[in-house]
Amino acid sequence: MTLDSSRFHGGLLSTARITGGLSRSDLAKRIGKSARDLLRYESGREVPDEATVQRLATELRVSPYCFYDPLVIVSEDGVEVLRAPGESEDDFHERFMAASPPLTDEARAAIRLAGDEYWERERDRRLQA
């Protein structure tokens, strides 16, 4: 499974680092990066590559998926399905479709639209906070 870099959330990395009791410079040294690189990741100005995410997760003793926002998609019958943080959209839809009864093309389009609308609302909520 590939990590979806568009869902990386630097604030979650910062929280994991602080919870783990590490300074930015200590964690940066452990993963072979500079404190400035880590600041860019935490502030959202830059997204780390997958290898760096794996090193961060290892050093912080967390799943690499904990740095990514989840996605909730609502099916046409109202069932909410949680996409794992970091799970790529293609992997999620493949898993979702395999576990669901056959859907029409219109239903598939509605599911994708529901996910897009969710993230638009979430983005607006965060901007207002």
C-alpha positions as CSV (number, residue, x, y, z in Angstrom):
1,M,0.0,0.0,0.0
2,T,1.3,3.4,-0.9
3,L,0.9,6.4,1.4
4,D,-1.2,9.3,0.0
5,S,1.1,12.3,0.4
6,S,-1.9,14.7,-0.2
7,R,-3.3,13.6,3.2
8,F,-0.1,14.1,5.2
9,H,-0.8,16.3,8.2
10,G,2.3,18.0,9.8
11,G,0.4,18.8,13.0
12,L,0.0,15.1,13.6
13,L,3.7,14.6,13.2
14,S,4.3,17.4,15.7
15,T,1.9,15.9,18.2
16,A,3.5,12.5,17.9
17,R,7.0,14.0,18.4
18,I,6.0,16.1,21.5
19,T,4.1,13.1,23.0
20,G,7.2,11.0,22.4
21,G,9.2,13.5,24.5
22,L,11.6,14.4,21.7
23,S,12.8,17.8,20.6
24,R,12.7,18.7,17.0
25,S,16.5,18.6,16.7
26,D,16.7,15.2,18.5
27,L,14.2,13.6,16.2
28,A,15.9,15.2,13.1
29,K,19.2,13.7,14.1
30,R,17.7,10.3,14.6
31,I,16.2,10.2,11.1
32,G,19.2,11.9,9.4
33,K,17.5,15.2,8.6
34,S,18.0,18.7,9.8
35,A,15.7,20.4,12.4
36,R,14.8,22.8,9.6
37,D,13.6,19.9,7.5
38,L,11.5,18.6,10.4
39,L,10.0,22.1,10.9
40,R,9.0,22.2,7.2
41,Y,7.2,18.8,7.6
42,E,5.5,19.9,10.8
43,S,4.4,23.2,9.4
44,G,3.0,21.6,6.2
45,R,5.4,23.5,3.9
46,E,6.9,20.2,2.7
47,V,5.8,16.6,2.7
48,P,8.4,14.0,3.6
49,D,9.0,11.1,1.2
50,E,7.8,7.6,2.2
51,A,11.2,6.5,3.4
52,T,11.4,9.5,5.8
53,V,7.8,8.8,7.0
54,Q,8.9,5.3,7.8
55,R,11.9,6.5,9.7
56,L,9.8,9.0,11.6
57,A,7.3,6.3,12.5
58,T,10.0,4.0,13.7
59,E,11.7,6.6,15.9
60,L,8.4,7.7,17.3
61,R,7.1,4.1,17.7
62,V,3.9,4.8,15.9
63,S,2.3,3.6,12.7
64,P,3.2,5.7,9.7
65,Y,-0.5,6.1,9.0
66,C,-0.9,8.2,12.2
67,F,0.5,11.2,10.3
68,Y,-2.3,11.2,7.7
69,D,-5.9,12.4,7.8
70,P,-8.5,9.7,7.5
71,L,-11.3,9.9,4.9
72,V,-14.9,8.9,5.6
73,I,-17.0,8.0,2.6
74,V,-20.8,7.4,2.9
75,S,-22.3,4.8,0.7
76,E,-25.7,5.2,-0.9
77,D,-27.3,3.2,1.8
78,G,-25.9,5.6,4.5
79,V,-23.1,3.3,5.7
80,E,-19.9,5.2,6.6
81,V,-16.6,3.5,5.6
82,L,-13.4,4.8,7.1
83,R,-10.4,5.1,4.8
84,A,-7.2,4.4,6.7
85,P,-5.0,7.4,7.2
86,G,-2.5,7.4,4.4
87,E,-4.3,4.7,2.4
88,S,-4.2,5.7,-1.3
89,E,-7.5,6.5,-2.9
90,D,-7.1,3.6,-5.4
91,D,-6.3,1.1,-2.6
92,F,-9.3,2.3,-0.6
93,H,-11.7,2.2,-3.5
94,E,-10.5,-1.3,-4.5
95,R,-11.0,-2.5,-0.9
96,F,-14.3,-0.7,-0.6
97,M,-15.7,-2.1,-3.9
98,A,-14.5,-5.6,-3.1
99,A,-16.3,-5.6,0.2
100,S,-19.5,-4.1,-1.2
101,P,-22.2,-5.5,-3.4
102,P,-21.9,-4.5,-7.1
103,L,-22.7,-0.8,-7.5
104,T,-23.8,1.2,-10.5
105,D,-21.6,3.8,-12.1
106,E,-23.9,6.4,-10.7
107,A,-23.5,5.0,-7.1
108,R,-19.7,5.0,-7.5
109,A,-19.7,8.6,-8.6
110,A,-21.9,9.5,-5.6
111,I,-19.5,7.8,-3.2
112,R,-16.5,9.7,-4.7
113,L,-18.5,13.0,-4.5
114,A,-19.4,12.4,-0.9
115,G,-15.7,12.0,-0.1
116,D,-14.9,15.2,-1.9
117,E,-17.7,17.1,-0.2
118,Y,-16.5,15.8,3.2
119,W,-13.0,17.1,2.6
120,E,-14.3,20.5,1.4
121,R,-16.3,20.8,4.7
122,E,-13.3,19.7,6.7
123,R,-11.0,22.2,5.0
124,D,-13.6,25.0,5.6
125,R,-13.9,24.0,9.3
126,R,-10.2,24.1,9.7
127,L,-9.8,27.4,8.1
128,Q,-12.5,28.9,10.4
129,A,-10.8,27.5,13.5
